[in-house]
Amino acid sequence: MSTAFITFGCRLNTAETEIMRGHAERAGLDHAVIINSCAVTAEATRQARQAIRKARREHPEAKIIVTGCAAQTDTSMFEAMTEVDVILGNDEKLRAESWTLAGPRARVSDIMAVRGNAPPAIERLTARTRAFLQVQNGCDHRCTFCIIPFGRGNSRSVAADEAVAQAKTLTEAGYAELVLSGVDLTSWGADLQGAPKLGALVRRLLAEVPGLRRLRLSSIDSIEADPELVAIMGGEERVMPHLHLSLQAGDDLILKRMKRRHSRQQAVDFCGALRARRPDMQFGADLIAGFPTETAAMHDNSLRLIDDCGLTYTHIFPFSPRPGTPAALMPQVAKAEIKARAATLRAAGERRLAAFLASEVGATRDILVETEAMGRTAHFAMVKFAERMRPGSVVTARLLSATPTHLEARLAA
């Protein structure tokens, strides 16, 4: 077998898998399975363990290498798994020398001691039609539910010159859409000379990479969005009219207990202000169901936030306590209630998505083709084509009908 990669979690992990793929190929690594793990929820960690066991059953002679956030935060758990041959921390996985596999079984350094952020250039992206441009890593905030800073370390920014150079490389390689990615993307620049803001970086990318057709931002913290970024999002057609927001809850007391830095009203106002500049702007958001101490009334506030912010895409996470976080020590909501509240939030999000898709029927949109049969609009709506398409191309198509999850389209005449 050739080397296989299994990636869990965020877009940043997706980008880093491609960096690791290049290192593994240059090191001549073969007959291996690399699991790039996620630690954001207990379920994500469970899925990584399940993938490890499956990989060992299906490839008994292969090297099983585990890396990613769960490997960083819970190294001992993977050391206890006899199926695992090598464990690499989040800093080690991006270093070429790690992929010779020489050294101890577990190579996981203190992520909090890592400084600087200059990941190796991604030379290509396997089987993908949009490129993820990593410009930031780590997080300086300490939300009470979140283990990720302990997996990623403190916030570190890629210098603007390096980001622009990488954007040029990816655009020249034929990628029509770049996705700016980071753990806490809107904190970009705080550790650089002069503390530039993300809006300044986006402005440079648009000005200095004229071949870039579509620029999309991954998840942002709306309270950190600087005025220049908001102005660009509201008026630049090459920036996609779609933002995913890290909201987490719609009740002020729960937000305070989460140690979030925005209020409910600030989230609503942000969406309203940006939509006033760009009426077709679509928002997605992360929401946690059943955070410790959450009452039914507090849950209802989060439920209403879906309509008040006009969320089209929702990622609903049933709360799961992560050892080592303050929220794990707070009074917990019953698991059955968490499950029920998550289902209610999902249903509300599904209704809004279905309504948005129905409203798009009859429109003509430019669509980035991801597979021969499927693509995404600028608003990130999934589209299925009547014809066979060329992945990586951007086509103009008429939206003919809608289902609750996607649109059906045919090339415009």
FENRAQUI-V85304 format. One record per backbone hydrogen bond with DSSP energy under -0.5 kcal/mol. CO is the residue of the C=O (numbers start at 1). NH is the residue of the N-H. E is the energy in kcal/mol with one decimal. If there is no record, write none. Layout:
{{CO,NH,E} {CO,NH,E}}
This chain:
{{1,31,-0.9} {4,34,-3.1} {6,36,-2.9} {10,14,-1.5} {11,15,-2.3} {12,16,-2.5} {13,17,-2.1} {14,18,-1.1} {15,19,-1.3} {16,20,-2.6} {17,21,-2.5} {18,22,-1.7} {19,23,-2.0} {20,24,-3.1} {21,25,-2.3} {22,26,-2.3} {23,27,-1.9} {24,29,-2.5} {25,28,-1.2} {31,63,-2.1} {32,4,-2.6} {33,35,-0.5} {33,65,-2.8} {34,6,-2.9} {34,36,-0.6} {35,37,-0.9} {35,67,-2.8} {36,8,-2.6} {37,69,-1.5} {41,45,-1.6} {42,46,-2.3} {43,47,-2.4} {44,48,-1.6} {45,49,-2.1} {46,50,-2.4} {47,51,-2.4} {48,52,-2.1} {49,53,-2.2} {50,54,-2.3} {51,55,-2.6} {52,56,-2.1} {53,57,-2.1} {54,58,-2.5} {55,59,-2.1} {59,62,-1.6} {63,33,-3.1} {63,65,-0.6} {64,85,-2.4} {64,86,-1.8} {65,35,-2.9} {66,88,-2.6} {67,37,-2.8} {68,72,-1.7} {69,73,-2.7} {70,74,-2.3} {74,77,-0.7} {74,78,-1.1} {75,79,-2.2} {76,80,-1.6} {78,81,-1.0} {80,82,-0.7} {81,84,-1.5} {86,66,-2.7} {87,107,-3.2} {89,93,-2.3} {91,94,-1.0} {92,95,-1.9} {95,98,-1.3} {96,99,-1.5} {97,100,-1.2} {98,101,-1.5} {105,87,-2.9} {105,107,-0.6} {106,108,-0.5} {107,89,-2.5} {109,111,-0.9} {110,113,-1.6} {111,114,-1.2} {121,123,-0.7} {124,126,-0.5} {125,128,-1.1} {129,176,-0.5} {129,177,-0.5} {131,133,-0.7} {131,179,-2.9} {132,134,-0.8} {133,135,-0.5} {133,181,-2.5} {135,158,-2.9} {137,156,-3.0} {143,146,-1.4} {144,327,-2.6} {147,150,-1.3} {147,151,-0.6} {148,151,-1.6} {148,152,-2.3} {149,153,-2.6} {153,139,-2.5} {156,137,-2.3} {157,117,-0.5} {159,163,-2.3} {160,164,-2.7} {161,165,-2.3} {162,166,-2.4} {163,167,-2.3} {164,168,-2.3} {165,169,-2.0} {166,170,-2.4} {167,171,-2.4} {168,172,-2.7} {169,173,-1.3} {170,175,-1.9} {171,174,-1.6} {174,176,-0.6} {176,214,-1.8} {177,131,-2.4} {178,180,-0.6} {178,216,-3.0} {179,133,-2.4} {180,218,-2.2} {181,135,-2.4} {181,136,-0.9} {184,187,-2.4} {185,188,-2.0} {187,190,-1.9} {189,192,-1.6} {192,195,-2.3} {197,200,-0.8} {197,201,-1.2} {198,202,-2.5} {199,203,-2.2} {200,204,-2.0} {201,205,-2.5} {202,206,-2.2} {203,207,-2.0} {204,208,-3.1} {205,209,-1.4} {209,212,-2.1} {211,213,-0.6} {214,178,-2.3} {215,240,-2.7} {216,180,-2.6} {219,185,-0.6} {220,222,-0.8} {220,246,-2.3} {221,224,-2.1} {222,225,-1.2} {226,230,-2.1} {227,231,-2.4} {228,232,-2.4} {229,233,-2.8} {230,234,-1.9} {231,235,-0.7} {232,235,-1.1} {232,236,-2.5} {235,237,-0.7} {236,239,-1.3} {238,215,-3.0} {238,240,-0.6} {240,242,-2.3} {241,282,-2.1} {242,217,-0.5} {243,245,-0.5} {243,284,-2.7} {244,220,-2.5} {245,247,-1.3} {245,286,-1.8} {247,249,-1.2} {248,288,-2.9} {251,255,-2.6} {252,256,-2.1} {253,257,-2.4} {254,258,-2.1} {255,259,-0.6} {255,260,-2.6} {256,259,-0.9} {258,144,-2.1} {263,267,-1.6} {264,268,-2.1} {265,269,-3.0} {266,270,-2.2} {267,271,-2.0} {268,272,-2.3} {269,273,-2.8} {270,274,-2.2} {271,275,-2.2} {272,276,-1.7} {273,277,-1.1} {274,278,-2.0} {278,281,-2.4} {282,243,-2.2} {283,312,-3.1} {283,313,-1.7} {284,245,-2.9} {285,315,-2.9} {286,247,-0.6} {286,248,-3.2} {287,317,-2.8} {289,319,-2.9} {290,333,-0.5} {291,294,-2.4} {295,299,-2.4} {296,300,-2.2} {297,301,-1.5} {298,302,-1.5} {299,303,-2.5} {300,304,-2.5} {301,305,-1.2} {302,306,-0.8} {303,306,-0.8} {303,307,-0.5} {304,307,-0.6} {304,308,-2.8} {305,309,-2.8} {306,311,-2.6} {310,283,-0.7} {313,285,-1.7} {314,316,-0.6} {315,287,-2.5} {315,317,-0.5} {316,318,-0.5} {317,289,-2.5} {321,323,-0.6} {322,325,-1.8} {325,328,-1.2} {326,329,-1.7} {327,330,-1.1} {331,293,-1.0} {334,338,-2.4} {335,339,-2.5} {336,340,-2.0} {337,341,-2.6} {338,342,-2.5} {339,343,-2.0} {340,344,-1.9} {341,345,-2.3} {342,346,-2.6} {343,347,-2.3} {344,348,-1.9} {345,349,-2.4} {346,350,-2.8} {347,351,-1.9} {348,352,-1.9} {349,353,-2.3} {350,354,-2.5} {351,355,-2.1} {352,356,-2.4} {353,357,-2.6} {354,358,-2.2} {355,359,-1.8} {356,360,-0.9} {357,360,-0.9} {357,361,-0.6} {358,361,-0.9} {360,363,-2.3} {363,365,-0.5} {363,399,-3.0} {365,397,-2.7} {366,378,-0.6} {367,369,-0.6} {367,395,-2.5} {368,376,-2.0} {369,392,-3.1} {372,389,-2.5} {373,385,-2.2} {374,370,-2.3} {374,371,-2.4} {375,383,-2.8} {376,368,-2.6} {377,380,-2.0} {381,377,-2.0} {382,407,-2.7} {383,375,-2.4} {384,409,-2.4} {389,391,-0.7} {390,393,-1.9} {393,369,-3.0} {393,395,-0.5} {395,367,-3.3} {395,397,-0.6} {396,412,-2.3} {397,365,-2.6} {398,400,-0.7} {398,410,-1.9} {399,362,-3.2} {401,408,-2.8} {406,403,-3.0} {407,384,-3.2} {408,400,-2.6} {408,401,-1.2} {409,386,-1.8} {410,398,-3.2}}
